[in-house]
């Protein structure tokens, strides 16, 4: 694959190295542009980066994640390489191995490096054990938290990335949840300067907090919502869908009226989320889980959508667990599943406004439990 690449370089007070790093990157084949994100520097980082040929964008909020988000947003190419600003002593030509490793179905290539003075305690003691528990499809990686990687930005909602040091893991998990492959290549040896243990402690705390925050959202748990209209989805289930999409999970909406005002409103508020899709309810029988799905929740209106949902559950339950929920209706049986949708209320409120609803988004959505479909 020879698609051109935008390189993004988050930089905070890196005047001593940024010029050499930018110069080497600009000389690499296949690099269309180098974007340096000046992350609230107080030295001449921005001026030196620009003089070396980079396009400089500013991000005033300190934090690696904020800088990465800004850099991805500024990138003009769909393939983005994220590189550190202090790699002036490293053979940057080895980064071409990441470009060469792109292939159909691959969404991210991690650069696995080695440092003879670093036994990677963060990887051994935190990141890999967490992945083994929560995202076992990524345990093949030797350097899952490497900050040097190449990825297809069209697969993720980059504006939702965390603002902390956990951003590199967040990008990886989103690519994985989207169904693309994550691989890695050896990019050689990097000898880092000795770091303050307090720096690593702060990083570990942020990464641990990120994993704790992702666990209840369950990005590998896909959602399928079946309904007659988009309005029904917006009123009953758009908050839960929005929470999942903001974390990178795949959500499919199967609507009988896919061209109506409600469907258009739903499509409008979800346009920034590549893992959302709207299909025809008649095609519900063709829905398949993504290649990395761990489980699925099917949510449906009563009537024809529920009949399609039951058929979908019966067809998929041999592959993965499939839970079946029903949107609340006027039946005597009350809702028995309550889902916190605080993180999705903003999107739901926007959708409600688009269909002319004036009520405020409630903090929870409730559903009827129609059966847990364990794998048969």
C-alpha positions in Angstrom: 0.0 0.0 0.0 1.5 3.3 -1.1 -1.0 5.9 0.2 0.7 9.1 1.3 1.1 9.7 5.0 0.7 12.7 7.3 3.1 12.6 10.2 1.9 14.3 13.4 4.5 15.3 16.1 3.1 16.4 19.5 5.7 18.7 20.9 6.0 20.7 24.2 9.3 22.5 24.7 11.3 20.4 22.3 13.4 23.1 20.8 16.6 21.1 21.1 15.4 18.2 18.9 12.3 19.3 16.8 14.3 20.7 13.9 16.3 17.6 13.2 13.2 15.3 13.7 11.2 17.3 11.2 14.0 17.5 8.7 14.5 13.7 8.7 10.7 13.0 8.5 10.3 15.3 5.5 13.1 13.4 3.7 11.3 10.1 4.0 9.5 8.6 1.0 5.7 8.5 1.1 5.5 11.4 3.7 3.1 14.0 2.3 3.4 16.5 5.2 4.7 16.8 8.8 2.4 18.5 11.3 3.9 19.6 14.6 1.4 20.3 17.4 2.8 23.0 19.6 1.4 21.9 22.9 1.7 25.1 25.0 5.4 25.4 24.6 7.3 28.2 26.3 10.4 27.9 24.1 11.0 28.3 20.3 9.6 24.8 19.4 7.0 26.2 17.0 9.4 28.6 15.1 12.1 25.9 14.7 9.5 23.3 13.5 8.2 25.7 10.9 11.7 26.6 9.8 12.4 22.9 9.2 9.4 22.6 7.0 6.6 21.5 9.2 3.1 22.9 9.3 2.6 24.0 12.9 -0.8 24.0 14.7 -1.3 25.1 18.3 -3.0 23.2 21.1 -3.1 25.3 24.3 -4.4 22.5 26.6 -1.4 20.6 28.0 -1.7 16.9 27.5 -0.6 14.3 25.0 -4.2 13.3 24.1 -5.2 16.9 23.4 -2.2 17.3 21.1 -2.9 14.0 19.2 -6.6 14.9 18.7 -5.6 18.3 17.3 -3.0 16.7 15.0 -5.3 14.1 13.6 -7.9 16.8 12.9 -5.3 18.8 11.1 -4.0 15.9 9.0 -4.8 16.1 5.3 -4.1 12.5 4.6 -6.3 9.5 5.8 -3.2 7.6 7.0 -1.5 9.3 9.9 1.8 8.4 11.6 2.3 9.6 15.2 5.9 10.2 16.2 7.6 11.6 19.3 9.4 14.9 19.1 12.6 13.7 20.9 13.7 11.0 18.5 16.7 12.9 17.0 19.1 10.1 17.8 17.0 7.4 16.2 17.2 6.0 12.7 13.8 7.4 11.4 14.2 5.6 8.1 13.1 2.5 9.9 9.6 4.0 10.1 9.2 3.0 6.5 8.6 -0.5 7.8 5.3 0.6 9.3 4.3 2.0 5.9 5.3 -1.3 4.2 3.2 -3.3 6.7 0.0 -1.8 5.6 -2.3 -4.3 3.8 -6.0 -4.8 3.1 -7.9 -5.0 6.4 -5.1 -3.5 8.5 -6.0 -0.3 10.3 -3.0 0.3 12.6 0.6 -0.7 12.6 2.5 -0.3 15.9 6.2 0.5 15.9 7.8 -2.0 18.3 11.2 -0.6 19.5 13.7 -1.9 22.0 15.8 -0.1 24.6 18.5 -2.1 26.4 18.0 0.0 29.6 14.2 -0.3 29.6 12.5 -3.5 30.6 9.1 -1.9 29.8 7.4 -2.2 33.2 4.3 -0.3 32.0 3.8 -2.9 29.3 4.5 -5.9 31.5 2.7 -4.9 34.6 -0.2 -2.9 33.4 -1.1 -2.7 29.7 -0.7 -6.3 28.6 -2.5 -7.8 31.7 -5.3 -5.3 31.1 -5.6 -6.2 27.4 -5.6 -10.0 28.3 -8.6 -9.4 30.5 -10.6 -6.9 28.5 -9.3 -7.1 24.8 -7.8 -10.5 24.3 -7.6 -10.0 20.6 -4.7 -7.7 21.1 -2.4 -9.8 23.3 -0.2 -10.7 20.3 1.3 -7.2 20.5 4.7 -7.0 22.3 4.5 -3.2 22.5 0.8 -2.3 22.7 1.5 1.1 24.3 4.1 2.2 21.8 3.7 5.9 21.0 5.0 5.4 17.5 2.4 4.0 15.1 0.6 4.4 11.7 -3.2 4.2 11.4 -6.2 4.9 9.2 -7.9 7.9 10.8 -11.1 7.3 8.8 -11.9 4.4 11.1 -12.2 6.4 14.3 -14.1 9.3 15.8 -10.8 11.1 16.7 -12.6 14.0 18.4 -13.6 11.5 21.2 -10.0 10.5 22.0 -9.0 10.9 25.7 -6.8 13.9 26.5 -4.2 12.0 28.5 -1.2 9.7 28.0 -3.7 6.9 27.4 -4.4 8.3 23.9 -2.1 5.9 22.1 -4.0 2.9 23.6 -7.3 4.6 22.9 -6.5 4.9 19.2 -5.5 1.2 19.1 -8.7 0.0 20.9 -10.9 2.1 18.6 -9.3 0.6 15.5 -9.7 -2.9 16.9 -13.3 -2.3 17.9 -14.0 -1.0 14.4 -13.1 -4.4 13.0 -9.7 -3.6 11.5 -6.5 -5.5 12.2 -3.8 -4.2 14.5 -0.3 -5.4 13.8 3.3 -4.3 14.7 6.7 -4.2 13.1 10.2 -3.9 14.6 11.5 -0.3 14.2 14.8 -0.9 15.9 16.5 0.5 19.0 15.7 3.7 20.9 17.8 4.8 23.8 15.8 7.2 26.0 17.1 9.6 28.5 16.4 8.5 32.1 12.9 9.5 33.1 11.7 10.8 36.5 9.8 8.0 38.2 7.1 10.4 39.0 6.5 10.9 35.3 5.9 7.1 34.8 3.7 7.0 37.9 1.5 9.7 36.4 1.4 7.9 33.1 0.4 4.6 34.8 -2.3 6.4 36.8 -3.8 7.9 33.6 -3.7 4.6 31.7 -5.2 2.6 34.6 -8.0 5.2 34.9 -8.6 4.8 31.1 -9.0 1.1 31.3 -11.3 1.4 34.3 -13.4 3.9 32.4 -13.7 1.7 29.3 -14.7 -1.5 31.1 -18.4 -0.5 31.8 -18.8 0.9 28.3 -17.6 -2.4 26.7 -16.4 -1.2 23.3 -16.2 -4.8 22.0 -19.9 -5.3 22.8 -21.8 -4.4 19.6 -25.3 -3.1 19.5 -28.0 -3.6 16.8 -31.2 -1.5 17.1 -34.3 -2.5 15.1 -37.3 -0.1 14.7 -39.9 1.2 12.3 -38.6 4.7 12.3 -35.6 6.8 13.3 -37.9 8.8 15.7 -38.5 5.6 17.7 -34.8 5.0 18.1 -34.1 8.6 19.0 -36.7 8.6 21.8 -35.9 5.2 23.3 -32.4 4.1 22.5 -30.2 6.8 21.0 -28.5 7.7 24.3 -27.2 4.2 24.8 -26.1 4.0 21.2 -24.3 7.3 21.6 -22.4 6.1 24.6 -21.2 3.1 22.7 -20.2 5.1 19.6 -18.3 7.6 21.7 -16.2 4.8 23.0 -15.6 3.3 19.5 -18.1 0.4 19.5 -20.0 -0.6 16.4 -23.7 0.2 16.4 -26.1 -0.8 13.6 -29.5 0.8 13.1 -32.0 -1.3 11.1 -35.0 0.9 10.1 -38.2 0.2 8.1 -38.3 3.8 7.1 -34.7 4.6 6.3 -35.5 7.7 4.4 -37.8 9.4 6.8 -37.1 12.6 8.8 -36.2 10.5 11.9 -33.6 8.5 10.0 -32.2 11.7 8.5 -32.0 13.3 12.0 -30.3 10.2 13.3 -27.8 10.1 10.5 -27.0 13.8 11.0 -26.1 13.5 14.7 -24.0 10.3 14.1 -22.1 11.5 11.0 -18.9 11.9 13.0 -18.9 8.2 14.1 -17.5 5.8 11.5 -18.7 2.8 13.5 -22.3 3.7 13.1 -24.4 2.5 10.2 -28.0 2.6 9.1 -29.5 -0.3 7.1 -32.9 -1.4 5.9 -34.9 -3.4 8.4 -35.6 -5.9 5.6 -31.9 -6.6 5.5 -31.6 -7.4 9.2 -31.0 -11.1 8.3 -27.7 -10.0 6.7 -26.3 -8.3 9.8 -23.1 -9.9 11.0 -21.0 -9.0 14.0 -17.6 -7.4 13.4 -14.5 -9.7 13.3 -13.6 -8.7 16.9 -17.0 -8.5 18.5 -17.1 -10.2 21.9 -20.9 -10.0 22.5 -23.9 -8.3 21.0 -27.0 -6.5 22.4 -30.1 -6.5 20.1 -32.7 -3.8 20.9 -36.0 -3.7 19.2 -39.5 -2.2 19.1 -42.4 -4.6 19.7 -44.0 -6.0 16.5 -42.2 -6.7 13.3 -38.8 -5.3 14.5 -38.9 -7.6 17.5 -39.6 -10.6 15.3 -36.6 -9.7 13.2 -34.6 -9.3 16.4 -35.5 -12.7 17.7 -34.5 -14.2 14.4 -31.2 -12.3 14.5 -30.5 -13.6 18.0 -31.3 -17.2 17.1 -28.9 -17.0 14.1 -26.0 -15.4 15.9 -26.1 -17.0 19.3 -23.9 -19.9 18.2 -21.1 -17.4 17.4 -21.2 -15.1 20.5 -23.6 -14.1 23.4 -26.6 -12.1 22.2 -28.8 -10.3 24.6 -32.3 -9.2 23.5 -33.9 -6.0 24.9 -37.2 -4.4 24.0 -37.9 -0.7 23.8 -40.5 0.2 26.5 -44.2 0.3 25.3 -47.6 0.4 26.9 -47.6 -3.3 28.0 -48.2 -4.0 31.7 -44.6 -5.4 32.1 -42.4 -2.5 33.3 -38.9 -1.8 32.2 -36.3 -4.0 34.0 -33.0 -2.8 32.6 -31.9 0.8 33.2 -28.8 2.1 31.4 -26.9 5.2 32.4 -26.6 7.4 29.3 -25.0 10.5 30.8 -22.1 10.4 28.2 -24.6 10.1 25.4 -27.2 12.8 26.5 -25.7 15.5 24.4 -26.1 13.5 21.2 -29.5 12.3 22.1 -30.6 15.9 22.9 -29.4 17.1 19.5 -31.4 14.3 17.8 -34.5 15.1 19.8 -34.2 18.7 18.8 -33.9 17.7 15.1 -37.2 15.9 15.3 -39.0 18.7 17.1 -39.0 17.2 20.6 -38.7 19.8 23.4 -38.3 17.4 26.3 -34.9 17.1 28.0 -32.8 14.0 27.8 -33.2 11.8 30.9 -30.1 10.4 32.6 -31.2 6.8 31.9 -32.9 4.7 29.2 -34.9 1.7 30.2 -35.6 -1.6 28.4 -37.5 -4.8 28.8 -35.2 -7.9 29.1 -36.3 -10.4 26.5 -33.6 -13.0 27.2 -29.9 -13.5 27.4 -28.6 -15.4 24.5 -25.6 -17.3 25.7 -23.6 -19.2 23.1 -25.3 -22.5 22.3 
